[in-house]
Structures are given as C-alpha cells and as structure tokens.
Amino acid sequence: MRSGAGLLTEDAEDIIGASFAVEEDLNKAAELAMQHIEKKCKALSL
C-alpha cells in the first residue's frame, strides 16, 4: 500500500472499490474515464 497520492490514485480501487484520477487536461481526463468504463464493461462481458 502506498501513502498519499498513490493511495488515492492507484490503491483505492483495491481497497474501497473506487478509483480517482487527477488530470488538469479535460481531454486526457475524459480519456482516462472512458478507459476505466471500458475496462469495467469488459470485466462484465458487456
């Protein structure tokens, strides 16, 4: 387990089932969100 930012951005999904990303660029933030959604859909075979 990491402390600080690593806990929120990398370990949170394993610990509490949530993920967080910090990105100033809106296009990059949208891409990160879409990647996460696609990963979850694939895991659910959707």
C-alpha positions as CSV (number, residue, x, y, z in Angstrom):
1,M,0.0,0.0,0.0
2,R,1.2,3.5,-0.9
3,S,0.6,6.7,1.1
4,G,-0.8,10.0,-0.1
5,A,-1.5,10.4,-3.8
6,G,-0.7,6.8,-4.6
7,L,-3.3,5.6,-2.2
8,L,-6.0,7.7,-3.9
9,T,-4.9,7.2,-7.5
10,E,-3.7,3.6,-7.5
11,D,-4.7,1.6,-4.4
12,A,-8.2,2.9,-3.8
13,E,-9.8,0.6,-6.3
14,D,-8.5,-2.5,-4.4
15,I,-9.3,-1.1,-1.0
16,I,-12.7,0.5,-1.4
17,G,-13.7,-0.3,-5.0
18,A,-13.3,3.3,-6.2
19,S,-10.7,5.0,-8.4
20,F,-9.6,8.6,-8.6
21,A,-7.6,10.5,-11.2
22,V,-6.2,13.9,-11.1
23,E,-5.8,15.5,-14.5
24,E,-5.8,19.1,-15.5
25,D,-6.3,18.5,-19.2
26,L,-10.0,17.8,-19.8
27,N,-9.4,15.7,-22.9
28,K,-7.0,13.5,-21.0
29,A,-9.4,13.3,-18.1
30,A,-12.2,12.2,-20.5
31,E,-9.9,9.5,-22.0
32,L,-9.0,8.2,-18.5
33,A,-12.7,8.0,-17.7
34,M,-13.5,6.2,-20.9
35,Q,-10.7,3.7,-20.4
36,H,-12.0,2.9,-16.9
37,I,-15.5,2.5,-18.1
38,E,-14.4,0.2,-21.0
39,K,-12.3,-1.9,-18.5
40,K,-15.3,-2.4,-16.3
41,C,-17.6,-3.2,-19.2
42,K,-15.2,-5.8,-20.5
43,A,-15.0,-7.4,-17.0
44,L,-18.8,-7.7,-17.0
45,S,-18.8,-9.0,-20.6
46,L,-20.8,-6.1,-21.8
